[in-house]
Amino acid sequence: MRLRHLSITAAVLVLAACGGAQDDTVPPESAPSEAAPVADIAVAGPERRILAFGDSLFAGYGLEEEEGYPEQLEDALRQGGINARVIDAGVSGDTSAAGRQRLAFTLDAQDTKPDLVLLELGGNDMLRGIQPEQTRANFAAMLDELQERDIPVLLMGMRAPPNYGAEYQQRFDALYGELAREYGARLVPFWLESIFEDPSLFLEDRIHPTAEGVGILVGDTLDDVQQALPAEG
């Protein structure tokens, strides 16, 4: 179910999958919005709040609001009887540095502390040729912030394409697993793994997943999310 060897064609998808080059400055007023409640599904237990913090892959670039990963994930969790509320905190174009810059503000803006944070960044770092050591430092700072707030994390891992060279690829690919072990975070090693080889599951830009592609990603990562949620109470 996890990582297979990246082809050059698939590497293009992975490289660009996070929204392209945009201004990293995130104004304070850009607080994330919560997904609309799913009213017609029977759920049980206390509300479980999940903060989906990432780039355009979470922001649902090119999709209707209800078609993004956080929104479809919430629906899938509620279909399974979990009283889930998934907050979409994806910002297109975000690098790990931009995520580090806005994480504390985003957490402070929540009415209730999240039960879980899905941390999905790194693709735009590759686009800009940022060194893996800098990416790792930014992730470490975000994980420090979340650890201080006692919020569990599920890391949504990315992989570097082979055309960046074996050394860069090895350094980048290793950082998610190293951080997961260091901080006791759960990890999805390469969360696009189930769709990246099928161009029909991407929009015309061959970069961002279609609604169907997002649905497959949700199905592939649903168990990971459920296992990362702390026990009720």
Solvent accessible surface area in square Angstrom, and as a share of the most:
residue,aa,sasa,rsa
1,M,140,0.62
2,R,67,0.24
3,L,71,0.35
4,R,113,0.41
5,H,153,0.69
6,L,7,0.03
7,S,53,0.34
8,I,108,0.55
9,T,86,0.50
10,A,3,0.02
11,A,1,0.01
12,V,87,0.50
13,L,6,0.03
14,V,0,0.00
15,L,22,0.11
16,A,18,0.14
17,A,0,0.00
18,C,0,0.00
19,G,14,0.14
20,G,28,0.27
21,A,91,0.70
22,Q,82,0.37
23,D,116,0.60
24,D,42,0.22
25,T,89,0.52
26,V,22,0.13
27,P,60,0.38
28,P,97,0.61
29,E,142,0.64
30,S,47,0.30
31,A,55,0.42
32,P,28,0.18
33,S,74,0.48
34,E,73,0.33
35,A,8,0.06
36,A,79,0.61
37,P,91,0.57
38,V,30,0.18
39,A,102,0.79
40,D,133,0.69
41,I,28,0.14
42,A,97,0.75
43,V,48,0.28
44,A,73,0.56
45,G,45,0.44
46,P,76,0.48
47,E,68,0.31
48,R,19,0.07
49,R,37,0.13
50,I,0,0.00
51,L,0,0.00
52,A,0,0.00
53,F,0,0.00
54,G,0,0.00
55,D,0,0.00
56,S,1,0.01
57,L,8,0.04
58,F,0,0.00
59,A,37,0.29
60,G,13,0.13
61,Y,106,0.40
62,G,59,0.57
63,L,35,0.17
64,E,109,0.49
65,E,127,0.57
66,E,115,0.52
67,E,49,0.22
68,G,2,0.02
69,Y,1,0.00
70,P,0,0.00
71,E,23,0.10
72,Q,42,0.19
73,L,0,0.00
74,E,1,0.01
75,D,53,0.27
76,A,25,0.20
77,L,0,0.00
78,R,17,0.06
79,Q,119,0.53
80,G,57,0.55
81,G,27,0.26
82,I,41,0.21
83,N,30,0.15
84,A,0,0.00
85,R,26,0.09
86,V,0,0.00
87,I,2,0.01
88,D,22,0.12
89,A,2,0.02
90,G,16,0.16
91,V,42,0.24
92,S,27,0.17
93,G,1,0.01
94,D,2,0.01
95,T,1,0.01
96,S,0,0.00
97,A,46,0.35
98,A,1,0.01
99,G,0,0.00
100,R,119,0.43
101,Q,113,0.50
102,R,12,0.05
103,L,2,0.01
104,A,39,0.30
105,F,78,0.32
106,T,2,0.01
107,L,9,0.05
108,D,97,0.50
109,A,47,0.36
110,Q,25,0.11
111,D,134,0.69
112,T,74,0.43
113,K,112,0.47
114,P,3,0.02
115,D,40,0.21
116,L,0,0.00
117,V,0,0.00
118,L,0,0.00
119,L,0,0.00
120,E,0,0.00
121,L,0,0.00
122,G,0,0.00
123,G,0,0.00
124,N,0,0.00
125,D,0,0.00
126,M,0,0.00
127,L,67,0.33
128,R,92,0.34
129,G,39,0.37
130,I,38,0.19
131,Q,76,0.34
132,P,4,0.02
133,E,98,0.44
134,Q,104,0.46
135,T,0,0.00
136,R,73,0.27
137,A,53,0.41
138,N,16,0.08
139,F,0,0.00
140,A,18,0.14
141,A,26,0.20
142,M,1,0.01
143,L,4,0.02
144,D,60,0.31
145,E,46,0.21
146,L,0,0.00
147,Q,107,0.47
148,E,143,0.64
149,R,71,0.26
150,D,112,0.58
151,I,8,0.04
152,P,52,0.33
153,V,13,0.08
154,L,1,0.01
155,L,0,0.00
156,M,0,0.00
157,G,0,0.00
158,M,0,0.00
159,R,36,0.13
160,A,0,0.00
161,P,0,0.00
162,P,38,0.24
163,N,92,0.47
164,Y,66,0.25
165,G,32,0.31
166,A,83,0.64
167,E,123,0.55
168,Y,20,0.07
169,Q,39,0.17
170,Q,134,0.60
171,R,75,0.27
172,F,0,0.00
173,D,30,0.15
174,A,39,0.30
175,L,3,0.01
176,Y,1,0.01
177,G,14,0.14
178,E,68,0.31
179,L,0,0.00
180,A,8,0.06
181,R,181,0.66
182,E,108,0.48
183,Y,37,0.14
184,G,70,0.67
185,A,16,0.12
186,R,123,0.45
187,L,49,0.24
188,V,0,0.00
189,P,31,0.20
190,F,0,0.00
191,W,1,0.00
192,L,0,0.00
193,E,2,0.01
194,S,40,0.26
195,I,2,0.01
196,F,1,0.00
197,E,95,0.43
198,D,59,0.30
199,P,61,0.38
200,S,83,0.53
201,L,12,0.06
202,F,10,0.04
203,L,42,0.21
204,E,177,0.80
205,D,58,0.30
206,R,101,0.37
207,I,43,0.22
208,H,8,0.04
209,P,8,0.05
210,T,27,0.16
211,A,31,0.24
212,E,118,0.53
213,G,0,0.00
214,V,4,0.02
215,G,29,0.28
216,I,66,0.34
217,L,1,0.01
218,V,6,0.04
219,G,53,0.51
220,D,23,0.12
221,T,0,0.00
222,L,38,0.19
223,D,89,0.46
224,D,22,0.11
225,V,0,0.00
226,Q,64,0.29
227,Q,111,0.50
228,A,9,0.07
229,L,20,0.10
230,P,50,0.32
231,A,94,0.73
232,E,102,0.46
233,G,125,1.20
